[in-house]
Amino acid sequence: MQIDFTGKTALITGGSRGIGRAIAIRLAQAGADVAINYFRKRNAAEETVAQIEATGRRALAIKANVAVHEQVHHIIDEIANTFGKIDILISNAASGVLKPAMELTEHHWHWTLDINAGTLLPLIQHSKPLMPKTGGKVVAVSSLGSIRAIPNYTAVGASKAALESLVRHLAVELAPENININVVSPGVIDTDALKHFPNREVLLEGSRKRTPAGRLTTPEDVADVVLFLCSDLARMIHGQTIIVDGGYSIVA
């Protein structure tokens, strides 16, 4: 069976680099026109647009901070004007403060929660009117920190746990309207985001050693699972968190 998204439009927040870029390209390869949102890295966004267009699909890059609800309006308006609809929504944009819990300020806490968990609800609320009456697909990107205690990861881990809980509640409301919403939770991936970890090299090497599959997860591994979740093959999967980590999280 071949997954074919010809005629569909996808939005990926945080789509200029890393996991977001891999998802954008994979969806384009399957036939979708793709809009990506980015915040700071314009050059990276332009590179991603070029890679999407190289597949023969239309692409759009939209600069916005998804933590600001007014800017979410801007993203959706741009897509409405360019493509007229949204079939697939990928909530991937993420940020956060990596500090011990006792060093977190109120600003650190709210910044991390707002962008990692808080943005999903307005994204769906504003995207839903552009989704076809036949339904749509929504995937949020989480991390293993939602269920495991990781040093300096308190704020981010809590925000990802909130994200996964929100998805379960939204799934109950959206499933009757033929909208699937699920989560992918990647294992350790060597992306730009990991450069902010003070123990990056130790974390990478330790993860390689304890992963049964024998290697780290890649952005493309995650993109493949997202491709499946956005297809009709996953039409009866609602409100689930799919871990993509080569078996890392099952090892005691």
NORQUIFEN-V439122 format. One record per backbone hydrogen bond with DSSP energy under -1.0 kcal/mol. NH is the residue of the N-H (numbers start at 1). CO is the residue of the C=O. E is the energy in kcal/mol with one decimal. If there is no record, write none. Layout:
NH | CO | E
NH | CO | E
This chain:
5 | 30 | -3.5
8 | 5 | -2.4
10 | 33 | -2.7
11 | 88 | -2.5
12 | 35 | -2.5
13 | 90 | -2.5
15 | 37 | -2.0
21 | 17 | -1.5
22 | 18 | -2.1
23 | 19 | -2.4
24 | 20 | -2.5
25 | 21 | -2.6
26 | 22 | -2.2
27 | 23 | -2.6
28 | 24 | -2.0
29 | 25 | -2.7
30 | 26 | -1.2
31 | 28 | -1.9
32 | 27 | -2.3
33 | 8 | -2.6
34 | 58 | -2.4
35 | 10 | -3.2
36 | 60 | -3.2
37 | 12 | -2.4
38 | 62 | -2.2
42 | 40 | -1.7
45 | 41 | -2.0
46 | 42 | -2.5
47 | 43 | -2.1
48 | 44 | -2.1
49 | 45 | -2.5
50 | 46 | -2.1
51 | 47 | -1.9
52 | 48 | -2.4
53 | 49 | -2.8
54 | 50 | -1.6
55 | 52 | -1.6
56 | 53 | -1.7
57 | 52 | -1.2
60 | 34 | -1.6
62 | 36 | -2.7
64 | 38 | -2.6
68 | 65 | -2.0
71 | 68 | -1.1
72 | 68 | -1.2
73 | 69 | -1.6
74 | 70 | -1.3
75 | 71 | -2.0
76 | 72 | -2.3
77 | 73 | -2.6
78 | 74 | -2.3
79 | 75 | -2.0
80 | 76 | -2.5
81 | 77 | -2.3
82 | 78 | -1.7
83 | 79 | -3.2
84 | 79 | -1.7
86 | 130 | -1.8
87 | 9 | -2.4
88 | 9 | -2.0
89 | 137 | -2.8
90 | 11 | -3.2
91 | 139 | -2.4
92 | 90 | -1.1
99 | 97 | -1.0
103 | 100 | -2.0
104 | 101 | -1.3
109 | 105 | -2.2
110 | 106 | -2.5
111 | 107 | -2.7
112 | 108 | -2.1
113 | 109 | -2.4
114 | 110 | -2.7
115 | 111 | -1.9
116 | 112 | -2.0
117 | 113 | -2.1
118 | 113 | -2.8
120 | 117 | -1.0
123 | 119 | -2.0
124 | 120 | -2.3
125 | 121 | -2.8
126 | 122 | -2.3
127 | 123 | -1.8
128 | 124 | -2.7
130 | 127 | -2.0
131 | 128 | -1.6
135 | 132 | -2.0
137 | 87 | -2.3
138 | 180 | -3.1
139 | 89 | -2.4
140 | 182 | -2.4
141 | 91 | -2.3
142 | 184 | -3.0
146 | 143 | -1.9
147 | 144 | -1.7
148 | 144 | -1.3
153 | 150 | -2.1
157 | 153 | -3.5
158 | 154 | -2.3
159 | 155 | -2.0
160 | 156 | -2.3
161 | 157 | -2.0
162 | 158 | -2.2
163 | 159 | -2.0
164 | 160 | -2.2
165 | 161 | -2.0
166 | 162 | -2.5
167 | 163 | -2.1
168 | 164 | -1.7
169 | 165 | -1.9
170 | 166 | -2.8
171 | 167 | -2.4
172 | 168 | -1.2
173 | 169 | -1.1
174 | 170 | -2.8
175 | 171 | -2.4
177 | 174 | -1.5
178 | 175 | -2.1
179 | 174 | -1.7
180 | 136 | -2.1
182 | 138 | -2.1
183 | 240 | -3.0
184 | 140 | -2.4
185 | 242 | -2.9
187 | 244 | -2.2
191 | 189 | -1.9
195 | 192 | -1.4
196 | 193 | -1.4
197 | 194 | -1.7
200 | 197 | -1.3
203 | 199 | -2.6
204 | 200 | -2.6
205 | 201 | -2.5
206 | 202 | -2.5
207 | 203 | -2.1
208 | 204 | -2.3
209 | 205 | -2.0
210 | 206 | -1.6
213 | 246 | -1.7
214 | 211 | -2.3
222 | 218 | -1.5
223 | 219 | -2.4
224 | 220 | -2.0
225 | 221 | -1.2
226 | 222 | -2.3
227 | 223 | -2.5
228 | 224 | -1.8
229 | 225 | -2.5
230 | 226 | -1.9
231 | 228 | -1.6
234 | 231 | -1.4
235 | 232 | -1.6
237 | 234 | -2.1
239 | 181 | -2.7
242 | 183 | -3.1
244 | 185 | -2.2
248 | 245 | -1.5
250 | 247 | -1.4
251 | 248 | -1.1
